Amino acid sequence: MVGGKQEVFDDCEPIFKALGKNIVRVGDIWAGQTAKLVNQIIVALTLGALAETFTLGTKAGVDPARIFDAIRGGFAGSQVMKVRLPHVLEGEFKPGFKIRDQYKDIDNALAAARELGVPLLLTSIVHEMYFALKVAGKEGWDHAAIFQFIEKLAGIEVRKQK
């Protein structure tokens, strides 16, 4: 996700390709940062939705691993689900992308949205969930620990049944 003038992008493209594989110029200066904020909102909201829905399914007595098997290839499936949910099902919350970083990115997105006059209602709710986890001392945990926020409210853990 790159923002800048086309000619500067073209000059720097070999460097970008050395650093990553999916290089997209999304527009002028700051467009790359905006695309990153959009991406982080989608990741955060997806994790929040996964936490709520898989907690619901688990509380209803359905093995969350079976739910995952049933929906991961369908319309509700996502890369976030495929990468993070297996770790949640094992109870592993070792840091990948940390809560403190997810919180910061959402905070930046909310600030940009306020400046542009765009209400981000769902993002605000997920932001508060990450804030609660941060205050609880889990800021260094993986951002999928948002599951633990919902699990605590529901009184059940989303783990695969043995």
Secondary structure, DSSP 8 states (H G I E B T S, - for coil): -EES-HHHHHHHHHHHHHH-S---EEESTTHHHHHHHHHHHHHHHHHHHHHHHHHHHHHTT--HHHHHHHHTTSTT--HHHHHHHHHHHTT----SSBHHHHHHHHHHHHHHHHHHT---HHHHHHHHHHHHHIIIIITTSBGGGHHHHHHHHHT-------
